[in-house]
Amino acid sequence: MIDYNIFPKKIKALFFDMDGVLYDSMPNHAFTWVESFKAAGIDFPAYDAYMNEGATGNYTIQKVFRQLGREASEEDINRIYDHKSELMNKAPLAPIMPGMQQVVADTLAAGIKVIIVTGSKQPSLISRLNDDFNIGREDIVSGFDVKNGKPDPEPYLRALGKAACSADEAIVVENAPLGILSARAAGLLTVAVNTGILKPEVLSEAGASLVLDSTSQLAELWPNIIKS
């Protein structure tokens, strides 16, 4: 049973993550991270790609290097991320997550502001948002727009600024622990959709107020959420 009382009485904005929420792109991201680190002689399990999803590429690469006891140079970061970008450009087209076009369309039709908040710098996905979801560049906070990516609150604080609303007037939809931590640090209520390989408790422990099994389940509940 869903307690709809947890949601704001007046919802002015919805902030959606992109990878794993709007697009089923995480398998591509996981594969390209694994392969780009492997080319640099570093073992990076696919599971870690899901755990670090939402962070900027710089953050992920630096985190991995620090776990190995050293700092990543600018050359290291550029080499690994450029390789990842090349692989992403060759990857299969990521399908839209089930039900999410209707979710976004219903949200916009209700007069609620929609902002996409992603750590990605991948043009192959960001460029699709306008055609697939009617979301223009002015309503996107990406890895290009922030100094500190998720789990820092900066991405969602920027989204609040774009939406011109307070944290208690907005909801976040995320799929990864770093994104949830970022949203919660910005004071935002967060719904998690578990579309990857992580256990549900990983998302709830990160601070999600509600964890759903899929975007299809979110789509079923969405009319009641935005009317709550």
N, C-alpha and C positions, 0 to 999 in steps of 0.2 A: 504494500500500500504506500503510495506516494503522499507525503505531507506537503501540500502545495502552499502551506502557510510559511514555508521557509523562504519563498520568493518575494521580491519587493512588491508592495501594493501597486506602485506605479513604475513600470519598466520603461525607461527612456532609451536604453541602449543594450545591444547584444554584441559581445565580443567573441568571435570564433577563431580558434586556431585553424591552420590550413591543413598541414600534413596529418593524416589519420583522422581528421574531422570532416573536412570538405572533400579531400581526395584520398584514395587508397594508395598513397604514395610511399608509405613507410617501408614496404618490402624493397622498393627501389633504393631508398635512402640507406637501409641497412646493408644491402649488397654493395653499394658504391662506397660506403664508409669502410666496410671490411676490406674491399679490394684496394682502395687508395692507401690505407694504412699498411696492408700487406706489401705493397710496392715500396713502402718506406722501411720495410723490415720489422714491422710492429704487428703483433697479434691483437686484434680488436674484435671480440665476439659480437655477433649480431644482436644479442641481448643488450649489450651496452649502447648500441645505436638507439634502441627504444628507450632506454633509461635516460639518455642524453638528448632525446628529441626535443626540439623547441629552442635549444641553445644555438648561438651563432657558431659558425664553423671555427672561428678563432678560439672560442671558449672550449669547444670539444677537443680540438687538437692540443691546446695548451694543457688542458686537464690530463689528457693521456700522457703527454710528455712529463708532466710533473709527477704522475704516478710512477714513472720510470726513473725519477730522480734527477731530471734535468729540464731546462727551459727550452721551449720551441723557439727557434729563431724566426724572423720574418720570412726567410727563405724556406724554412721547413713548412711554415703555415701555408705559404703561397703554393709550394710544390704539391702538398697533399690536397689542398682544397681545389686547386686547378685540375688535378687528376680526377677528383670526385666529380667536379662539374662536367668534365668531358664524358665521364661514364654516365652521368645523369642525362646528358643530352642524347645519348644513344639508347637509353633505357626505354622499355615499353611505355606507352602512354598510360598514365595512372588514371583509372576510372574514378568517376564521381562516387562518393560514398552513398549508399542507399538512403533515399529519403531526404537528403540534404538540400537539394535544389528547392523542394517544396518548403522545407523548414525556413530557408532564407527568404524565399518569396513571400511566405505568410508573415514573416517578421517585418519585412519592408511594407507589405500591404497594411499592416497594423499601425504604421506610422512610427515604428521603432527604428532607431539608428543602428546600422550594422557596420562594425569595423572588423577587419581581418587582422589578427595579430600573430605574426609568424617570425620565427628566427631565420627563415630561409632567405637566401639570396639567389634562388634558382629561377631565372626568367622563364624556364619552360613551364613552370606552374603559375607563377605570379601573373604572367601575361594572359592566362586563361580565365582569371577571375571575372573579368568584365563580361566576356561572352557566356560563361557558364552560370554566373551568379548575379550579374548586373551590379558588380562592385567595381568602382573606378579606383584609380591609383590614389586619389585623395583620401580614400577610406581604407587604406592599408597601412599598417605599421609592420615593416619588414626588417630583416637584418641590416639593410642599408640605412635605416633611419635611427638606429640606437647606438649608443656607446656601450651600454651594458645590456646584454640580452638576458633572456630567461636563464636562471631563476631570479635574477634581479627584478624588482618591480617596474623598472623604467618602461618596458614595452606597454604594459597595461596602464601606467600613469599617462603615457602619451595618448593611448586610446581614449582615456577619460577626457583628456584635453580636446581631442578631436570631436568627441561626442558632446562636449560642454555639459557634462552631468556629474553628479557625485557618485561615489562607489556604491551607495545604498540604492541607486536607481538603475543599476546595470547587473547583468549576468554574464558569466564567462562559460564557454563550452570548450573543454580541453580533453586531451587523451593521454597526456604524459605528465610524470611527476614534476619535472622542472617547470612546465607551464603552469601547473596547479600552484606550485610554490610561488611563482611570480605573481599570479593573480591574487592569491591570498595575502601576499606582502603588500599589494596595492589596496587591500581591504575589500576585495570583490568576492561575492558568492560564486562558487564554481561547480558546474555539473561536469562530470567526467564520463566519456564514452570509451569503453574498453575495447578498442578496435585492433589492438596489437597482441603481443605475446606475454604481456605482463599480467601478474595476478591482480585481481580486483583490490586486494588489501593494500597493494603498493600505491594505488591512486587515492584510496580513502585515507591512508596514513599521511599522504602528502597534503591533505586538507580539503579534498573534495567533499562537498555537502551531500552529493548524490552521485552514485556510480551506477551507470547503466551498461547493459551487455553489448549494445550495438547502436549505430545511428538509426536503424530501423525502429528500435524501441524509443529512442528520442523523438523520432518523427510522430509516433503514435501519441506520445504524451504532450507534444509541443503545443497544440491548441489550448490545452488546459494550463500550461505553464505561462504562456503569454497573456492569458486572460485571468491569471491568478490575482 
